[in-house]
Amino acid sequence: YLHNEIYTFASLSAKDFFLKNGFELIRENKIIKEGQNLKKIFNEKRCGL
């Protein structure tokens, strides 16, 4: 199967990297892991086929 999209869940510190490489920010999530608040981002990149 061919897919036209790439999706990533990444740390907030990687946000600039993904935006510079053509990804669109879909949403930011806040999670608690081992008592720490963490922000994660969900990105999408559409690929032209």
Backbone bond lengths (Angstrom), bond angles and torsions (degrees), N, CA, C in turn:
res aa  C-N    CA-C-N  psi(-1)  N-CA   C-N-CA  omega(-1)  CA-C   N-CA-C  phi
1 Y - - - 1.445 - - 1.520 110.03 -
2 L 1.313 115.61 141.70 1.461 121.03 175.81 1.517 109.26 -98.22
3 H 1.308 115.59 138.80 1.459 121.05 178.72 1.518 108.99 -117.10
4 N 1.316 116.63 140.80 1.454 121.65 -178.86 1.516 112.75 -101.69
5 E 1.324 117.82 0.56 1.458 121.00 -178.24 1.524 110.44 -131.83
6 I 1.326 114.05 150.68 1.458 121.88 171.35 1.521 106.16 -121.68
7 Y 1.332 116.81 131.55 1.460 121.68 179.09 1.520 109.16 -118.68
8 T 1.335 115.81 142.97 1.459 120.05 176.45 1.521 110.61 -136.55
9 F 1.316 115.85 145.13 1.457 123.42 163.59 1.517 104.43 -108.44
10 A 1.312 117.38 125.45 1.463 120.44 -176.09 1.518 110.40 -142.89
11 S 1.316 114.98 166.91 1.460 119.67 176.94 1.524 109.57 -73.03
12 L 1.306 115.70 157.40 1.459 121.34 179.90 1.525 111.33 -60.12
13 S 1.319 117.70 -31.71 1.465 120.51 -179.53 1.530 112.42 -66.16
14 A 1.326 118.66 -18.38 1.464 122.38 178.93 1.529 112.67 -91.50
15 K 1.319 117.43 0.65 1.467 121.97 -174.60 1.528 112.58 -55.22
16 D 1.331 117.81 -50.02 1.466 120.82 -178.49 1.522 112.06 -60.91
17 F 1.333 117.35 -39.26 1.458 121.08 178.53 1.525 111.03 -57.82
18 F 1.320 116.36 -49.46 1.460 119.79 -177.31 1.528 111.76 -67.91
19 L 1.327 118.02 -39.94 1.464 120.18 178.81 1.525 111.19 -64.13
20 K 1.319 118.03 -39.23 1.470 121.94 178.99 1.523 112.20 -68.77
21 N 1.331 116.84 -20.53 1.459 121.08 -178.44 1.521 113.05 -104.81
22 G 1.332 115.63 24.72 1.455 120.22 170.36 1.515 116.63 88.40
23 F 1.317 118.20 7.33 1.457 120.63 177.88 1.519 109.99 -85.20
24 E 1.313 115.77 150.24 1.462 122.59 176.45 1.526 108.11 -107.44
25 L 1.325 115.80 133.78 1.460 120.56 177.71 1.525 108.69 -74.55
26 I 1.315 116.95 121.52 1.462 121.96 179.73 1.523 109.95 -91.40
27 R 1.340 116.44 -48.54 1.467 119.37 178.26 1.523 109.90 -164.11
28 E 1.334 114.20 162.40 1.454 121.68 172.74 1.523 108.13 -110.83
29 N 1.314 116.44 138.39 1.465 122.52 177.98 1.514 109.18 -118.52
30 K 1.308 115.98 146.02 1.460 121.54 172.33 1.516 107.31 -112.36
31 I 1.325 115.52 128.32 1.455 120.14 178.56 1.531 108.81 -128.19
32 I 1.311 115.73 159.38 1.458 121.39 174.39 1.524 107.07 -115.42
33 K 1.320 115.48 121.76 1.459 120.59 179.68 1.524 108.31 -131.01
34 E 1.305 115.67 123.23 1.464 122.47 -179.13 1.528 111.02 51.50
35 G 1.337 116.13 40.70 1.453 121.93 176.71 1.518 115.84 80.91
36 Q 1.328 118.15 2.54 1.463 121.52 179.90 1.522 110.19 -109.15
37 N 1.334 115.68 139.06 1.462 121.00 174.13 1.523 108.62 -82.48
38 L 1.314 116.65 125.41 1.460 121.93 -180.00 1.516 109.44 -124.50
39 K 1.323 116.17 143.43 1.459 120.96 174.55 1.521 108.19 -105.87
40 K 1.303 115.70 130.87 1.459 122.50 177.39 1.521 108.44 -120.32
41 I 1.318 116.52 153.20 1.460 120.91 177.73 1.524 109.28 -119.82
42 F 1.302 115.29 148.06 1.459 122.84 176.99 1.522 106.51 -115.65
43 N 1.337 116.36 120.87 1.461 122.71 -175.42 1.519 111.00 -119.80
44 E 1.324 113.94 158.92 1.459 120.64 176.64 1.515 108.63 -139.15
45 K 1.329 116.09 141.27 1.465 121.62 172.65 1.515 107.49 -131.23
46 R 1.306 115.20 126.43 1.467 120.04 177.63 1.521 108.58 -93.07
47 C 1.319 115.36 133.64 1.458 121.81 -177.11 1.522 108.91 -107.89
48 G 1.289 115.90 130.87 1.462 119.59 177.66 1.512 110.95 -79.90
49 L 1.314 116.09 121.08 1.469 120.70 177.87 1.502 109.75 -119.29
